[in-house]
Amino acid sequence: MKPTLRTVLLSFVVASLLAACTMGAAPVVEEDAINTAIVQTQMSQALAQATVNSNSLTAMPATPTPGPTVEYVTLTEEELAALIDQAVAEAIAATEQTTSNVYYVTEDDAVTTEEVAYVYEYYYYADYYVEYAEDLIAEYYDLYSDLAYEMIAELNAIEAELNQMNDTLSSIDQSLQQISSTLEQGLALAEESIAQLETAAQTAQTNAQELKANAQDMISVLQADQQGRLNQISQIQPDSIPTDKLTALQSAFSFLDTAKGALSDNKLSRDELLILAQLGKNAQAGFQQFGGADVIGPDVSQFAGKFDEINQQFARGEINRGRENVNGFESSLGSRPDFSGAGGGRPGGGGGGRPGRP
């Protein structure tokens, strides 16, 4: 695997997918967008040229220009899933192109040193995208394994098929190395060596087709998983409503503090989401009933909808946006009142136990 190729392709794939996401990914700097467009054009031209070429071998283009660097933790769940989906699609396409080129160079039952190098150019792309997809899935596991139950099951299956495809690509690599070594020694290739290469290519082609069939519903699974979380928190009702404005504010700050604590590891579990949903429903009820302006402070009833808004962002896997909303909401509430005489129990008027799943 060429390190330069990995760095380059990682950059432009991340950049292009961020621009395409439909849930409002952060805008890309104009210069980065131009670089990304150039990279995409170069890659498309290279693969198209190789696919249609049936008469002579062609060289790959110059290394693409790197795009911007992206921190996965700043992406939404949907944006990260889109990266995985695209990487899997590229792995499938690059593997199919590799196998097609194996068939092309072996159709005359002979392989030259130049043909080995030609196949390797496409093998490197396939190898890269398989490993890149596996790396992205590992990132997803780290961030969402305790939140996205259905998606984790889906990605487990996809990862297993990626591992199979990686094994068959390794078999292609081994066959190419054996052929290259034979040619370097000036020896004639045995029919068995060419047959092994063709068999490995056929297996890789089968793996690619199976992965294509099983990965096509990944985004639908993601959307269903997210909707399930939204439905789950929407069923939670207040179980301990504050009794006055002071305890209503206390419950709001308890919600905010719990949210910040849950996000300290840059991820959220399903249990943490349900706890926040319960605290939010309690605080929301307090704001609706006691949030008007009085001697304690200004009108905060206008913020009653913030609790649902933040929890819905968390349920949709918009963790970073939810964190920013939490910080902005806290600033909007101003200084914390003196809660020393409020409530008498746990902040939020009680309802702090771990809620059951509705």
N, C-alpha and C positions, 0 to 999 in steps of 0.2 A: 504494500500500500504506500503510495507516495504522499508524504506529509503535506507538501504544497497543494496537491490536488484536494486533499481533505479540507484544508483551511479555506481554500477558495470556494469550493462548492457549498460548504456549510454556510458561508456568508451570503452568497447570492440566493440560495434557497430560502433561508430565513427571511431575507429582505422582501423577496417577491411574495411570499405567503402573507406576511404581515400586511402588505398593501392590499391584499385581496380579501382579508377577513371581513365579515359583514357586521360584526358587533362593535365597530368603532375602535380599531387598534390605533395606537398613537401615530400621528403623521410622521412620515419619513422626510428627512432633509432632502431638498431638491437635488443636490449633488449626488446623494446616495441613490435616489430614485433613478437618475441618469445612468449611474454605474450599473444598477441592477438591470435596467432595460438592455444595456449593451451586453451584459453577461448572458441574459436569457436568449438574446438574438444569436450570440456566438454558439451557445449550447444547442439551440434548435437547428441551426445551420449545419453543425458538425454531425448531429445524429441523422438528420435528413439526408445529408450527402452520403453517409455510410450505408444507409438503408437502401437507397436506390442504386448504389453502385454495384454493378454485376459483371463488369468487364475488367476492372483493374483496381489495385489497392490504392487507397487514399490516406494521406496523413491527417492526424487530428490538428485542429487549429491551435493557435497560441493559447497559453494559460489565460483564463478569464480574469477580469479585474475584480478584486475583492469588493464586497459591499459592506454595509454597517454591521457591527457586532451587536447581538441581542442577548439580554439576560432572560433566561426562561422564566424566572420567578416573577418577572414583570408582565408576562403574557397572561391573557385569560385562558381558561381551560379550553375554550373553543379554538383559540389561536394556536395553542400547543397541539391540539388534536388535528388541526388543519395541517400543521407541519408534518405530523406523523403520517397522515393520509397521503400527502404529496410525496414524502420520502418513500413510502411503500410503493406508490404508483411508479416512481422513478426507478426503484429497485427492480420492479417487475419488467418495465420497459427495457432497462439496460441489460437485464439477464436475457430477455428474449433476443435482443440485438446481438449479444455475445454468442448465443447458441446459433443464431442465423449465420453469423460469420464463421463459426466452426464448420457448419455444413457447407458453406461456400468454399472455404479453403481446402476441404477434404473431398470435394466432389470428384476430383480426378485421382483419388487414392494416393495423393502425394502431398507433402507439406514442406514448404521452404522456410528458411530462417526469417525472411521478410513477412511471410504469412503468419508465423508465430508472433512476431512483433505486432502485426496488425490486429490479431485477435486479442492480444494483451491490452491494447488501448481501450477496448470495450470492456474487457474483464475488469480493469481498474475502476471504471465507472460503476459497474454492477457491484463489485466488492465494496466500494465506497458507500453506495446508497443502502445496501443491506446493513452495513455496520452503523451508518448514520440513523437509519430507522430504529435499530435496536437501541442506540444511545438515547434517542428521543423518547422511546417507550420507557426506558429506565428513568428519565426525567419525570415523565408522567406518573410513574409508580411512586416516586419520591414525594411528589406534590399532592397527589389525589387518591392514593391507595386507600385512605380511611374515609373518603367521601363518596367516590364514584364506584359503587359496587358493580353495576352492570358493565361499565366501560372497562373495569379491571378484568372481568371475565372475558370480554371481547379481545382485549389486548393480549391476554395470556395465550389465546388461540392463535392470534396473528404472530406473536413472537415465536411460538413453536414452529410455525411454517417458515418464518424467516430463518430460523436455525437450520431447518432442512435445506432451504435454498442455499444458505451459506456453505453447508457441507458439500453440496453438489458443485458449487463454484470452486471450492477447494479441490475437488476431484479434477475439474477442468485445469486448474492451475498445476496440479501434480502431473497431469498428462502432458501439458505444454512444456513443463520443465524437463520431463523425460525425453520428449521429442527434440527439444533444443539441445540437450546434452548429446544426444545421438548425432545430430547434425554437426555440432561443433567438433566431434571426433571424426567427421568425414565418413561415417558409416551409413548404410542404407537403412531406412525406416522399416521396421517390421509391420506387417499388416495389423498385428495385434495392437500396436501402439496407436495407430489411427483409429481402430475400432473402439479402444478404450476412451479416446477423446470424444468420439461420436456418441458413445453410450452415456458418458457424463453429461454431454450437451443435451441429449434427449431427456435425461432425468431432470436436469435443471429447467428445461422447458415445461415439463409436467408440473414441477413445483411452482413455477411462475403462474401457470394457469390456475392451479388450485388456490394459490394465495390471492389471485385476482378475484376469484369467485367468492372467497370467504371474507375479503376485506372491503367489499364494495358497500356494505351496510354500516361501516364504522361510524360515520357521522350521524346516521339515523339512530344508532344505539346511544351515542352521546346525547342527542337531543331528548330522547326518551328518558335517559338517566336524569338529566337536569330537570325535566318536567316532573318526574317522580319526586324529586327533592322539593320542588316548588309546591307541589300538591301536599306533601307531607307537612311542611311548615304552615301552610295555609289552614290546616285543620286544627292547629293549636289555638286554644282559647285562654283568656286571662284566668289565672287561678288564685291570684292574690292582688287585688286592686288597691293602690295607695289610697289613703284616707284623707289626704290634704295636699296642698301644693308642695310643701316641703318634702314629704315622702315621695311625691311624684318625681321631683327633681332628683331625690336620692336614688330612686329606681332607675332613672335615666343614666345617671353617672355610673351606677352599678353595671348597667348594660354596656356602656362604653369601656369601662375598665376590664370587664370580662372579655369583650371583643379583642382589645389590645393584647391581653394575656394569651388568648387563644392563637393570635396571629404572630406571636413572638418567634415561632419556628417557621414562619412564612407558609404555613399550610393550615388547613382546617379539617377536622374530622366530622363524621356525621353526628356523633354525640355532641360535639361542641356546637354544631349548627342548631341542633334541637334545643340545647340549653339557651342559646342566644335568642332563638325564636320565642321561647317561653318568657324570658326576661323582657324581650321587646314588646310582647303582647301586654304584659303587666304595666310596663312604663307607658305604653301608648294609651291604655285605658285611663291612667292617671292624668296624662296630659290633656286628654279629651274632656275629662270631668273637672279638673282643677287647674288647668293651664292658663287661665286668664290673668291679666295684670292685677297685681295687688301690692301690699306693702313688702312682700317677700321679693318681688321682682317683676319684670315685664311679662307680657303675654308670650307664653311658649306653646300655646295650643296649635300654632301654625306649624310646629315641628312634629306633630303627632304622627304624620306619615313617614317620617324619617326611619323609624324602627323597621317598618315593613320594607322600605326601599333598600336599606342596608342588608337586611337578611335575604332579600331576593337576589341581591348581587352575590352574596356568599353562596346561595343555593345554585346559582348559574356558574359558579366557578370563577367569578370575577373578583378574585381575592384582593389584588392590588387596588382595584377601584373601590372595593368595599373599605379597605384600610384608609384610603384617602377621604372617603365619605365620613368615616368615623372621626377622623381628625378634624375635618371641617365642621361637623356637627358639634363636636365638643367645644370648638372655638365659638360657635354661634350661641351656645348656652352661657358663655361668660364665666365669671368666677363661681366657684362652688360655695353654696351657702353653708352655714354651720349646721351640720347634721347631728350634733352631739345629743340633742333632745328629741330627735325625730324617730318615729317608728318603734324603736326599742328592740327590734330584732334584726335579722339579716337585711342588708340593703335590698330595696325592691319590695319590702313589705312581706317577705316570706318566700314566695314561690321560687326558691333557688335550687330545689332538688333536681335531679336529672330526670327530665320528662320521659315518659314512655313513648314508644313510636305509635303515632295515631293509627 
